Amino acid sequence: MKLRTYLRRPLLAALFAALPALAPAQEPATPATPPAGEASTEDADVESLGKAAARFVAAFNAKDAATIAGLFLPEGEMIGRDGETYQGREAIEARYKEIFEGEDVPQVALEASSVHLVAPGVAIEEGVVHFTVSDSEPVKSISYTATQVKQADGSWLIASTRDQLEVTPPSEHLKPLGGLVGEWTYEGDDGVRTEFAMDLDDSGNFLLGDAVATDEDGDIQTTSVRIGWNPATSSLFWWTFDSDGGNATGQWTRSGDGWLIRTSGITADAETNAATQKLSFDGEDTIVWSSTDRVLDGEHLPDIEVRFVRRAPDPDADPLAGTPEEPETK
């Protein structure tokens, strides 16, 4: 039997110790088939644990700290990923009140992977807690373990919960950059025209882009771009490679309604370069891209700002049609 609890999509940040929905790791071996219409003890326990999980989800999404605390044993504890421990119902209630008084309080959903009935009246649960603030923000996912103890009335109370690892898929981290998908154009006063297109790769874990810059003499430079989640820095990161042989990397950090990108790299001539860049959106169809603190081979360069405009699709183009063939000449 598997019981999964999906009650509303998740919300934000790693919360402390969330009560999971439950699912046995495998079908429990029962020594005898119960009489018709009578559920096995294991099935009844799983059903009761699932109801406890549903009560947690409902209480959290209603910002009801007192009800959440009541789901723990009087001496129960919850332990965050940083090791901070909250012991007893009073401390647990106070912690959840603090969370619910903050900004951007997430909604929560639980996805259980397993429950082990390790002894009569004792269950150890494992699963993932999801937190979400809005459809445009990443759904953060934290794995957990929880130990529950069966009460005389058949209900279960939490003895201890511990948050484990963040298991948010890389694709979720890219959500805030979804506005970059599309085709964009910039035409400068100096005769330089830049066009770039960006889209998700097949895995959904990276944004891939190609930029083509053409100067007034018709010389062309192309740059390939890859943006994705970098586990080493726990941040979005980009890697760029230009057709001359240069490359650069940089960490992306949220800044107000935009992003700061601290980029460094090397040219094909082995000259080091660095810049602090900022990307923001002016509506849905304009990207404002500024670059400051620009240094090339030790020389400081002037700041620049460009505005890319979304390129509208060609209304006369048939997206299903291939390249037209040249007419035959006789």
Protein Blocks (a to p, Z undefined) as FASTA:
>chain_A
ZZdddehjadddddehiadddddfbdcddfbdcdehiacfklmmmmmmmmmmmmmmmmmm
nopaklmmmmpcfkbccddfkopacedjklmmmmmmmmmmmghiacdddddfbdcdfbgh
iacddddddddfbfkbccddddddddddddfkopacdfbdcdfbdcbdfklmmmmmmmmg
ccdddddfkopacdddddddfkopaccdddddddfkopacdddddddddfklopacdddd
dfkopacddddddehjbccdddddddfkopacddddddddehjkbccdddehiaeehiac
dddddddddddddfkbcfkbccddddddZZ
